[in-house]
Amino acid sequence: MNAHQIIIRPLVTEKSGELQGEDNQYTFEVHRDSNKIEIRKAVEMVFGVRVNKVRTMVVRGDLRRVGQNYGKTRKWKKAVVTLHHGDSIDLYGEQ
């Protein structure tokens, strides 16, 4: 896998916004088969920053109902990446 296949998309939520401001942590949806070392290298290569720590978790699918039918959404993997003090990622294209 290359770096752009590992990082699927950044997660922009209220909680991830607070983590960005307070702790310099960024949240991404990543490929389910990737590990912490691959995620670290991909973030460093794509965004040109230094990574301190990577935390990962597998988010289980939710049960959904449409009419009389039930189904599940897919499972996916989330990574919370902590950057060095001076580094930052421009997710909104402001710079």
C-alpha positions in Angstrom: 0.0 0.0 0.0 1.2 3.5 -0.7 0.6 6.5 1.6 -2.5 7.7 -0.1 -4.2 4.3 0.2 -3.4 4.2 3.9 -4.9 7.6 4.8 -8.5 7.5 3.5 -9.8 10.9 4.9 -9.4 13.3 7.8 -12.2 13.2 10.4 -13.6 16.7 11.0 -15.8 16.7 14.1 -16.3 18.9 17.1 -14.2 16.6 19.3 -11.4 16.3 16.7 -11.4 20.1 16.4 -10.8 20.4 20.1 -8.0 17.9 20.0 -6.3 19.8 17.2 -6.4 23.1 19.2 -5.4 21.7 22.6 -3.2 18.7 22.1 -2.0 19.0 18.5 -3.7 15.7 17.6 -5.3 14.9 14.3 -7.9 12.2 13.5 -8.0 10.2 10.3 -9.9 7.3 8.8 -7.3 4.8 7.8 -7.1 1.4 5.9 -8.2 -1.5 8.1 -5.1 -3.5 7.4 -2.6 -0.7 8.2 -0.6 -0.7 11.4 0.8 2.2 13.5 4.2 2.2 11.8 2.6 2.4 8.3 0.3 5.2 9.5 3.1 7.2 11.0 5.2 7.0 7.8 2.2 7.9 5.6 1.3 11.0 7.6 4.9 12.1 7.7 5.2 11.6 3.9 1.9 13.1 2.8 1.8 16.2 5.1 5.5 16.7 5.8 5.3 16.8 9.6 6.9 14.9 12.5 4.7 12.4 14.4 5.1 11.8 18.1 2.5 9.1 18.7 -0.2 7.1 16.8 -3.3 5.6 18.5 -5.6 3.4 16.6 -9.0 1.9 17.2 -11.5 -0.2 15.1 -15.0 1.4 15.1 -17.6 -1.3 14.9 -20.5 -1.0 12.5 -23.9 0.3 13.7 -27.2 -1.4 13.3 -29.4 0.5 10.9 -33.1 0.1 10.0 -34.8 1.0 6.8 -38.4 0.2 6.9 -38.7 -3.4 8.0 -35.2 -4.4 7.1 -32.2 -4.3 9.3 -28.6 -3.9 8.2 -25.2 -2.9 9.5 -22.8 -0.2 8.5 -19.2 -1.2 7.8 -16.4 -1.5 10.3 -13.6 1.0 9.9 -10.3 2.0 11.6 -9.6 5.4 13.2 -6.2 6.8 13.9 -5.4 9.7 16.3 -2.0 11.1 15.4 -0.1 13.3 17.8 2.4 15.8 16.2 5.5 17.5 17.5 4.9 20.8 19.2 5.8 23.1 16.3 4.1 21.1 13.5 0.6 21.4 12.2 -1.6 20.1 9.3 -3.7 22.4 7.2 -6.9 20.3 6.6 -9.0 23.2 5.3 -6.6 24.6 2.7 -6.3 28.0 4.3 -2.6 28.4 3.8 
